[in-house]
Amino acid sequence: MKRHSNLPDFSKLCAPEQNSIQDAVSLLIHFFFLGSFWGFLWETLIFIAKDNTFRNRGFFYGPWLPVYGIGAVVFYCLFHSSRETISIRSLHKSNRLFLFKTKYHPLTIFIKTALLGTALELVIGWFLDIFFDLRYWDYSSYPFNFHGYICLLSAVGFGVAGMLWICVFSEIFRKLWFSLPPGFRRGFNSVLILLFLADCAAALIFPNTGHGITF
């Protein structure tokens, strides 16, 4: 009897028209930096709105928060293969609204990404606290928190973001990425990787800390 694995086929992470290992790696690197940047932008805007102050909230110095990038990659790998493109006509027949449907109900995706994102936040928060004696977030004042590492509100945020990422945005950005010339994609990823590695080396020696950044 043929056994079917629930794990995604790595060579087909990019969807039918791009299904090589190289394309898959290229896309996942792109998604990692895309998620990391949007996470950085999101947290920066939150603090600008709250305190009218710019703060780089991460362990690193560059405009990236890798916890969001890792989440974007993990969510995509787990849920991408169940997606198919559908179109829905709006009330005006001349207009089309494109959505991306999965075999999972959106509520299921919300719950799973909320749990996965929360687990990831817990592990990273604990790791930084234990090995670097640093805390970049503290939910102690929030209801339903666990030692300040995670809380219910944060879990809901991960669920909403994960649901939107899987059901809408990942497919849009995948198509945009593969519309670019292969040489540009390789060069762009290479530059980002080099900058990120340099940032890692600097942050391991002198982590980004300070008032409003660490607790």
Contacts in CASP RR format, 6 or more apart in sequence:
PFRMAT RR
TARGET T0000
AUTHOR 0000-0000-0000
METHOD contacts of the structure
MODEL  1
MKRHSNLPDFSKLCAPEQNSIQDAVSLLIHFFFLGSFWGFLWETLIFIAK
DNTFRNRGFFYGPWLPVYGIGAVVFYCLFHSSRETISIRSLHKSNRLFLF
KTKYHPLTIFIKTALLGTALELVIGWFLDIFFDLRYWDYSSYPFNFHGYI
CLLSAVGFGVAGMLWICVFSEIFRKLWFSLPPGFRRGFNSVLILLFLADC
AAALIFPNTGHGITF
8 77 0 8 1.000
8 78 0 8 1.000
8 80 0 8 1.000
8 81 0 8 1.000
9 81 0 8 1.000
10 21 0 8 1.000
10 24 0 8 1.000
11 19 0 8 1.000
11 20 0 8 1.000
11 21 0 8 1.000
11 24 0 8 1.000
12 19 0 8 1.000
12 24 0 8 1.000
12 81 0 8 1.000
13 24 0 8 1.000
13 27 0 8 1.000
13 28 0 8 1.000
13 76 0 8 1.000
13 77 0 8 1.000
13 80 0 8 1.000
14 20 0 8 1.000
14 23 0 8 1.000
14 24 0 8 1.000
14 27 0 8 1.000
14 174 0 8 1.000
14 178 0 8 1.000
15 80 0 8 1.000
15 174 0 8 1.000
17 178 0 8 1.000
18 24 0 8 1.000
18 27 0 8 1.000
18 178 0 8 1.000
23 178 0 8 1.000
26 177 0 8 1.000
26 185 0 8 1.000
26 186 0 8 1.000
26 189 0 8 1.000
27 174 0 8 1.000
27 177 0 8 1.000
27 178 0 8 1.000
28 73 0 8 1.000
28 76 0 8 1.000
28 77 0 8 1.000
29 189 0 8 1.000
29 192 0 8 1.000
29 193 0 8 1.000
30 173 0 8 1.000
30 177 0 8 1.000
30 185 0 8 1.000
30 189 0 8 1.000
31 69 0 8 1.000
31 72 0 8 1.000
31 73 0 8 1.000
31 76 0 8 1.000
31 170 0 8 1.000
31 173 0 8 1.000
32 66 0 8 1.000
32 69 0 8 1.000
32 70 0 8 1.000
32 72 0 8 1.000
32 73 0 8 1.000
33 64 0 8 1.000
33 69 0 8 1.000
33 189 0 8 1.000
33 192 0 8 1.000
33 196 0 8 1.000
34 69 0 8 1.000
34 72 0 8 1.000
34 173 0 8 1.000
35 68 0 8 1.000
35 69 0 8 1.000
35 71 0 8 1.000
35 72 0 8 1.000
36 64 0 8 1.000
36 65 0 8 1.000
36 66 0 8 1.000
36 68 0 8 1.000
36 69 0 8 1.000
36 72 0 8 1.000
37 63 0 8 1.000
37 64 0 8 1.000
38 68 0 8 1.000
39 64 0 8 1.000
39 65 0 8 1.000
39 68 0 8 1.000
39 69 0 8 1.000
40 56 0 8 1.000
40 57 0 8 1.000
40 58 0 8 1.000
40 62 0 8 1.000
40 63 0 8 1.000
40 64 0 8 1.000
40 65 0 8 1.000
40 68 0 8 1.000
41 63 0 8 1.000
42 68 0 8 1.000
43 57 0 8 1.000
43 58 0 8 1.000
43 65 0 8 1.000
44 54 0 8 1.000
44 55 0 8 1.000
44 56 0 8 1.000
44 57 0 8 1.000
47 53 0 8 1.000
47 54 0 8 1.000
47 55 0 8 1.000
47 57 0 8 1.000
48 54 0 8 1.000
55 212 0 8 1.000
55 213 0 8 1.000
56 62 0 8 1.000
56 63 0 8 1.000
56 208 0 8 1.000
56 213 0 8 1.000
57 65 0 8 1.000
57 136 0 8 1.000
57 137 0 8 1.000
57 213 0 8 1.000
58 65 0 8 1.000
58 136 0 8 1.000
58 208 0 8 1.000
58 213 0 8 1.000
59 128 0 8 1.000
59 132 0 8 1.000
59 134 0 8 1.000
59 136 0 8 1.000
59 203 0 8 1.000
59 207 0 8 1.000
59 208 0 8 1.000
60 66 0 8 1.000
60 196 0 8 1.000
60 199 0 8 1.000
60 200 0 8 1.000
60 203 0 8 1.000
60 208 0 8 1.000
61 199 0 8 1.000
61 202 0 8 1.000
61 203 0 8 1.000
61 208 0 8 1.000
62 195 0 8 1.000
62 199 0 8 1.000
64 196 0 8 1.000
64 199 0 8 1.000
67 120 0 8 1.000
67 121 0 8 1.000
67 124 0 8 1.000
70 120 0 8 1.000
71 116 0 8 1.000
71 117 0 8 1.000
71 120 0 8 1.000
72 165 0 8 1.000
72 170 0 8 1.000
74 116 0 8 1.000
74 120 0 8 1.000
75 113 0 8 1.000
75 116 0 8 1.000
75 162 0 8 1.000
75 165 0 8 1.000
75 166 0 8 1.000
75 170 0 8 1.000
76 165 0 8 1.000
76 166 0 8 1.000
76 170 0 8 1.000
78 112 0 8 1.000
78 116 0 8 1.000
79 102 0 8 1.000
79 104 0 8 1.000
79 109 0 8 1.000
79 166 0 8 1.000
80 166 0 8 1.000
80 170 0 8 1.000
82 102 0 8 1.000
82 103 0 8 1.000
82 104 0 8 1.000
83 100 0 8 1.000
83 101 0 8 1.000
83 102 0 8 1.000
83 166 0 8 1.000
83 171 0 8 1.000
84 100 0 8 1.000
84 101 0 8 1.000
84 102 0 8 1.000
85 98 0 8 1.000
85 100 0 8 1.000
85 101 0 8 1.000
85 171 0 8 1.000
86 98 0 8 1.000
86 99 0 8 1.000
86 100 0 8 1.000
86 101 0 8 1.000
87 96 0 8 1.000
87 97 0 8 1.000
87 98 0 8 1.000
87 99 0 8 1.000
88 96 0 8 1.000
88 97 0 8 1.000
88 98 0 8 1.000
88 99 0 8 1.000
89 95 0 8 1.000
89 96 0 8 1.000
89 97 0 8 1.000
90 96 0 8 1.000
90 97 0 8 1.000
99 167 0 8 1.000
99 168 0 8 1.000
100 166 0 8 1.000
100 167 0 8 1.000
100 168 0 8 1.000
100 170 0 8 1.000
100 171 0 8 1.000
101 167 0 8 1.000
102 109 0 8 1.000
102 166 0 8 1.000
102 167 0 8 1.000
104 112 0 8 1.000
106 163 0 8 1.000
106 167 0 8 1.000
109 159 0 8 1.000
109 162 0 8 1.000
109 163 0 8 1.000
109 166 0 8 1.000
109 167 0 8 1.000
110 159 0 8 1.000
110 160 0 8 1.000
110 162 0 8 1.000
110 163 0 8 1.000
111 159 0 8 1.000
113 158 0 8 1.000
113 159 0 8 1.000
113 161 0 8 1.000
113 162 0 8 1.000
113 163 0 8 1.000
113 165 0 8 1.000
113 166 0 8 1.000
114 155 0 8 1.000
114 156 0 8 1.000
114 157 0 8 1.000
114 158 0 8 1.000
114 159 0 8 1.000
115 155 0 8 1.000
116 158 0 8 1.000
117 155 0 8 1.000
117 158 0 8 1.000
117 159 0 8 1.000
118 150 0 8 1.000
118 154 0 8 1.000
118 155 0 8 1.000
118 158 0 8 1.000
121 137 0 8 1.000
121 149 0 8 1.000
121 150 0 8 1.000
121 154 0 8 1.000
121 158 0 8 1.000
122 146 0 8 1.000
122 149 0 8 1.000
122 150 0 8 1.000
125 135 0 8 1.000
125 136 0 8 1.000
125 137 0 8 1.000
125 149 0 8 1.000
126 149 0 8 1.000
128 134 0 8 1.000
128 135 0 8 1.000
128 136 0 8 1.000
129 135 0 8 1.000
129 149 0 8 1.000
132 207 0 8 1.000
134 207 0 8 1.000
134 209 0 8 1.000
134 214 0 8 1.000
135 214 0 8 1.000
135 215 0 8 1.000
136 213 0 8 1.000
136 214 0 8 1.000
136 215 0 8 1.000
137 148 0 8 1.000
137 149 0 8 1.000
137 215 0 8 1.000
138 148 0 8 1.000
138 215 0 8 1.000
139 145 0 8 1.000
139 148 0 8 1.000
139 149 0 8 1.000
139 150 0 8 1.000
139 151 0 8 1.000
139 153 0 8 1.000
139 154 0 8 1.000
140 147 0 8 1.000
140 148 0 8 1.000
142 148 0 8 1.000
142 151 0 8 1.000
142 152 0 8 1.000
142 153 0 8 1.000
142 154 0 8 1.000
143 151 0 8 1.000
143 152 0 8 1.000
143 153 0 8 1.000
144 151 0 8 1.000
144 152 0 8 1.000
145 151 0 8 1.000
145 152 0 8 1.000
177 185 0 8 1.000
180 188 0 8 1.000
END
